[in-house]
């Protein structure tokens, strides 16, 4: 009983310390590196109902690679990829967030700790397109690119060598994942620019490619509060997008 109480107390202290430190840094995925980059899209081959996936082209992006819990280098963690696509509509951005997950129809819904950044990352829950189609999005290593390694420093080294790339994929229902594009890392951004980034996967999305469901909807509140708490500038209000996500529309 005493051991259980001690562990509970230690856990509460740990959470409290984490919340306190989140005044100046992210509560989740605190340790990361951000990069400029480019996304090349060639599409699914058949219309998906999402402009970003259906129109072949190249778009400037901002990429962030991170560790969800901030564990030491080489230790398992739920790793993350944040991909901000600047376009294809001028002045609009699309924020897609991915976490390391399992493979297959069911395991892709489960976040999985990994040691290496050369892993499969998924959106965990599906997105809905303008044609009402549901897609699961993912990114995975480019087998022809340089290994991203097991630390943020090794990811930066791969980007410096112009060899860091991730493949963007999409799966429909029980179907196999099809690769629709390739994201290439550019130069690493300064630490201040990384800290100022505020991704929002609910508000910063187009109407024809948006997350669905209550869990995604709850992130709209959590992200906004967390970003204001640490002094970052959150996304512009978009109540229609929040309502659409919660209503599965």
JORARA-V811353 format. One record per residue. N is the residue number from 0. RES is the residue in one letter. OMEGA is omega in whole degrees, -180 to 180 (999 if undefined). BURIAL is # if it has 24 or more other ideal C-beta (glycine too) atoms within 12 Angstrom, else .. D_FIRST is the distance of its C-alpha to the first C-alpha in whole Angstrom. Layout:
BEGIN
n=N res=RES omega=OMEGA burial=BURIAL d_first=D_FIRST
n=N res=RES omega=OMEGA burial=BURIAL d_first=D_FIRST
END
This chain:
BEGIN
n=0 res=X omega=180 burial=. d_first=0
n=1 res=X omega=179 burial=. d_first=4
n=2 res=X omega=179 burial=. d_first=5
n=3 res=X omega=179 burial=. d_first=5
n=4 res=X omega=179 burial=. d_first=6
n=5 res=X omega=179 burial=. d_first=9
n=6 res=X omega=178 burial=. d_first=10
n=7 res=X omega=180 burial=. d_first=11
n=8 res=X omega=179 burial=. d_first=12
n=9 res=X omega=179 burial=. d_first=14
n=10 res=X omega=180 burial=. d_first=15
n=11 res=X omega=177 burial=. d_first=17
n=12 res=X omega=179 burial=. d_first=18
n=13 res=X omega=178 burial=. d_first=20
n=14 res=X omega=180 burial=. d_first=21
n=15 res=X omega=178 burial=. d_first=22
n=16 res=X omega=-179 burial=. d_first=24
n=17 res=X omega=179 burial=. d_first=26
n=18 res=X omega=-180 burial=. d_first=27
n=19 res=X omega=179 burial=. d_first=29
n=20 res=X omega=-179 burial=. d_first=30
n=21 res=X omega=173 burial=# d_first=32
n=22 res=X omega=-177 burial=. d_first=34
n=23 res=X omega=179 burial=. d_first=36
n=24 res=X omega=-177 burial=# d_first=35
n=25 res=X omega=175 burial=# d_first=34
n=26 res=X omega=175 burial=# d_first=30
n=27 res=X omega=-178 burial=# d_first=31
n=28 res=X omega=-178 burial=# d_first=33
n=29 res=X omega=-177 burial=# d_first=34
n=30 res=X omega=-178 burial=# d_first=35
n=31 res=X omega=175 burial=# d_first=39
n=32 res=X omega=180 burial=# d_first=42
n=33 res=X omega=-174 burial=# d_first=45
n=34 res=X omega=164 burial=# d_first=48
n=35 res=X omega=178 burial=# d_first=52
n=36 res=X omega=179 burial=# d_first=53
n=37 res=X omega=176 burial=# d_first=55
n=38 res=X omega=173 burial=# d_first=54
n=39 res=X omega=-179 burial=# d_first=57
n=40 res=X omega=173 burial=# d_first=57
n=41 res=X omega=171 burial=. d_first=59
n=42 res=X omega=-178 burial=# d_first=57
n=43 res=X omega=-177 burial=# d_first=56
n=44 res=X omega=175 burial=. d_first=60
n=45 res=X omega=-177 burial=. d_first=60
n=46 res=X omega=178 burial=. d_first=59
n=47 res=X omega=-176 burial=# d_first=56
n=48 res=X omega=178 burial=# d_first=56
n=49 res=X omega=-177 burial=# d_first=55
n=50 res=X omega=-178 burial=# d_first=57
n=51 res=X omega=-177 burial=# d_first=55
n=52 res=X omega=-174 burial=# d_first=55
n=53 res=X omega=-177 burial=# d_first=58
n=54 res=X omega=176 burial=# d_first=61
n=55 res=X omega=180 burial=. d_first=61
n=56 res=X omega=179 burial=. d_first=61
n=57 res=X omega=-177 burial=. d_first=59
n=58 res=X omega=173 burial=# d_first=57
n=59 res=X omega=-179 burial=# d_first=56
n=60 res=X omega=166 burial=# d_first=52
n=61 res=X omega=-178 burial=# d_first=49
n=62 res=X omega=172 burial=# d_first=46
n=63 res=X omega=176 burial=# d_first=43
n=64 res=X omega=-172 burial=# d_first=41
n=65 res=X omega=174 burial=# d_first=37
n=66 res=X omega=-173 burial=# d_first=33
n=67 res=X omega=-178 burial=# d_first=31
n=68 res=X omega=-179 burial=# d_first=28
n=69 res=X omega=179 burial=# d_first=30
n=70 res=X omega=180 burial=. d_first=29
n=71 res=X omega=179 burial=. d_first=31
n=72 res=X omega=178 burial=. d_first=34
n=73 res=X omega=179 burial=. d_first=34
n=74 res=X omega=179 burial=. d_first=30
n=75 res=X omega=178 burial=. d_first=30
n=76 res=X omega=170 burial=# d_first=30
n=77 res=X omega=-176 burial=# d_first=31
n=78 res=X omega=-176 burial=# d_first=34
n=79 res=X omega=171 burial=# d_first=37
n=80 res=X omega=173 burial=# d_first=40
n=81 res=X omega=-177 burial=# d_first=42
n=82 res=X omega=176 burial=# d_first=46
n=83 res=X omega=-180 burial=# d_first=48
n=84 res=X omega=180 burial=# d_first=51
n=85 res=X omega=-175 burial=# d_first=54
n=86 res=X omega=4 burial=. d_first=56
n=87 res=X omega=176 burial=# d_first=58
n=88 res=X omega=-177 burial=. d_first=59
n=89 res=X omega=177 burial=. d_first=60
n=90 res=X omega=180 burial=. d_first=58
n=91 res=X omega=179 burial=# d_first=55
n=92 res=X omega=176 burial=# d_first=52
n=93 res=X omega=179 burial=# d_first=49
n=94 res=X omega=177 burial=# d_first=46
n=95 res=X omega=-178 burial=# d_first=44
n=96 res=X omega=-176 burial=# d_first=40
n=97 res=X omega=175 burial=# d_first=39
n=98 res=X omega=177 burial=# d_first=36
n=99 res=X omega=-174 burial=# d_first=35
n=100 res=X omega=177 burial=# d_first=35
n=101 res=X omega=178 burial=. d_first=36
n=102 res=X omega=177 burial=. d_first=39
n=103 res=X omega=-172 burial=. d_first=41
n=104 res=X omega=-175 burial=. d_first=41
n=105 res=X omega=-176 burial=. d_first=37
n=106 res=X omega=178 burial=. d_first=35
n=107 res=X omega=176 burial=# d_first=37
n=108 res=X omega=-172 burial=. d_first=35
n=109 res=X omega=174 burial=. d_first=32
n=110 res=X omega=-177 burial=# d_first=31
n=111 res=X omega=176 burial=# d_first=31
n=112 res=X omega=178 burial=. d_first=30
n=113 res=X omega=174 burial=# d_first=33
n=114 res=X omega=-173 burial=. d_first=34
n=115 res=X omega=175 burial=# d_first=38
n=116 res=X omega=174 burial=# d_first=39
n=117 res=X omega=-174 burial=# d_first=42
n=118 res=X omega=175 burial=# d_first=40
n=119 res=X omega=180 burial=# d_first=40
n=120 res=X omega=180 burial=# d_first=39
n=121 res=X omega=176 burial=# d_first=39
n=122 res=X omega=179 burial=# d_first=39
n=123 res=X omega=178 burial=# d_first=37
n=124 res=X omega=-172 burial=# d_first=38
n=125 res=X omega=172 burial=# d_first=42
n=126 res=X omega=177 burial=# d_first=45
n=127 res=X omega=-179 burial=# d_first=48
n=128 res=X omega=-179 burial=# d_first=51
n=129 res=X omega=178 burial=. d_first=54
n=130 res=X omega=179 burial=. d_first=56
n=131 res=X omega=180 burial=. d_first=52
n=132 res=X omega=177 burial=# d_first=51
n=133 res=X omega=180 burial=# d_first=48
n=134 res=X omega=169 burial=# d_first=47
n=135 res=X omega=-178 burial=# d_first=44
n=136 res=X omega=179 burial=# d_first=45
n=137 res=X omega=168 burial=# d_first=44
n=138 res=X omega=-178 burial=# d_first=45
n=139 res=X omega=-177 burial=# d_first=45
n=140 res=X omega=171 burial=# d_first=46
n=141 res=X omega=-176 burial=# d_first=50
n=142 res=X omega=178 burial=. d_first=51
n=143 res=X omega=-180 burial=. d_first=54
n=144 res=X omega=179 burial=# d_first=52
n=145 res=X omega=178 burial=# d_first=50
n=146 res=X omega=178 burial=. d_first=47
n=147 res=X omega=175 burial=# d_first=44
n=148 res=X omega=-173 burial=# d_first=42
n=149 res=X omega=-180 burial=# d_first=38
n=150 res=X omega=177 burial=# d_first=39
n=151 res=X omega=177 burial=# d_first=40
n=152 res=X omega=179 burial=. d_first=43
n=153 res=X omega=175 burial=# d_first=44
n=154 res=X omega=179 burial=# d_first=44
n=155 res=X omega=179 burial=# d_first=46
n=156 res=X omega=178 burial=. d_first=48
n=157 res=X omega=178 burial=# d_first=49
n=158 res=X omega=179 burial=# d_first=50
n=159 res=X omega=-179 burial=. d_first=52
n=160 res=X omega=179 burial=. d_first=54
n=161 res=X omega=-179 burial=. d_first=55
n=162 res=X omega=-178 burial=. d_first=53
n=163 res=X omega=-179 burial=# d_first=50
n=164 res=X omega=175 burial=# d_first=50
n=165 res=X omega=178 burial=# d_first=48
n=166 res=X omega=177 burial=# d_first=49
n=167 res=X omega=-179 burial=# d_first=49
n=168 res=X omega=178 burial=# d_first=48
n=169 res=X omega=178 burial=# d_first=48
n=170 res=X omega=-179 burial=# d_first=47
n=171 res=X omega=178 burial=# d_first=49
n=172 res=X omega=-179 burial=. d_first=46
n=173 res=X omega=-177 burial=. d_first=46
n=174 res=X omega=178 burial=. d_first=49
n=175 res=X omega=179 burial=. d_first=49
n=176 res=X omega=176 burial=# d_first=48
n=177 res=X omega=-180 burial=# d_first=51
n=178 res=X omega=-177 burial=# d_first=52
n=179 res=X omega=-179 burial=# d_first=54
n=180 res=X omega=-179 burial=# d_first=54
n=181 res=X omega=176 burial=# d_first=53
n=182 res=X omega=179 burial=# d_first=51
n=183 res=X omega=179 burial=# d_first=53
n=184 res=X omega=174 burial=# d_first=51
n=185 res=X omega=-178 burial=. d_first=53
n=186 res=X omega=178 burial=. d_first=53
n=187 res=X omega=180 burial=# d_first=49
n=188 res=X omega=176 burial=# d_first=49
n=189 res=X omega=-178 burial=. d_first=48
n=190 res=X omega=180 burial=. d_first=45
n=191 res=X omega=179 burial=. d_first=46
n=192 res=X omega=177 burial=. d_first=47
n=193 res=X omega=-178 burial=# d_first=44
n=194 res=X omega=-177 burial=# d_first=42
n=195 res=X omega=-179 burial=. d_first=44
n=196 res=X omega=179 burial=# d_first=44
n=197 res=X omega=-180 burial=# d_first=42
n=198 res=X omega=177 burial=# d_first=42
n=199 res=X omega=-176 burial=# d_first=42
n=200 res=X omega=178 burial=# d_first=42
n=201 res=X omega=-177 burial=# d_first=43
n=202 res=X omega=-178 burial=# d_first=46
n=203 res=X omega=177 burial=# d_first=47
n=204 res=X omega=176 burial=# d_first=48
n=205 res=X omega=-180 burial=# d_first=52
n=206 res=X omega=-177 burial=# d_first=52
n=207 res=X omega=174 burial=# d_first=53
n=208 res=X omega=-174 burial=# d_first=50
n=209 res=X omega=179 burial=# d_first=47
n=210 res=X omega=-180 burial=# d_first=43
n=211 res=X omega=171 burial=# d_first=42
n=212 res=X omega=-176 burial=# d_first=39
n=213 res=X omega=-179 burial=. d_first=37
n=214 res=X omega=175 burial=. d_first=34
n=215 res=X omega=-179 burial=# d_first=37
n=216 res=X omega=179 burial=# d_first=38
n=217 res=X omega=178 burial=. d_first=35
n=218 res=X omega=179 burial=# d_first=36
n=219 res=X omega=178 burial=# d_first=39
n=220 res=X omega=-175 burial=. d_first=37
n=221 res=X omega=-179 burial=. d_first=34
n=222 res=X omega=-177 burial=# d_first=37
n=223 res=X omega=179 burial=# d_first=39
n=224 res=X omega=-179 burial=. d_first=36
n=225 res=X omega=-179 burial=# d_first=35
n=226 res=X omega=177 burial=# d_first=38
n=227 res=X omega=-179 burial=. d_first=39
n=228 res=X omega=-179 burial=. d_first=36
n=229 res=X omega=174 burial=# d_first=37
n=230 res=X omega=177 burial=. d_first=41
n=231 res=X omega=179 burial=# d_first=42
n=232 res=X omega=-177 burial=. d_first=45
n=233 res=X omega=178 burial=# d_first=44
n=234 res=X omega=177 burial=# d_first=46
n=235 res=X omega=179 burial=. d_first=49
n=236 res=X omega=180 burial=. d_first=48
n=237 res=X omega=-175 burial=# d_first=48
n=238 res=X omega=179 burial=. d_first=47
n=239 res=X omega=-180 burial=. d_first=49
n=240 res=X omega=179 burial=# d_first=47
n=241 res=X omega=179 burial=# d_first=44
n=242 res=X omega=-180 burial=. d_first=45
n=243 res=X omega=-180 burial=# d_first=47
n=244 res=X omega=-179 burial=# d_first=43
n=245 res=X omega=-177 burial=. d_first=41
n=246 res=X omega=-180 burial=. d_first=44
n=247 res=X omega=-178 burial=. d_first=44
n=248 res=X omega=999 burial=. d_first=48
END
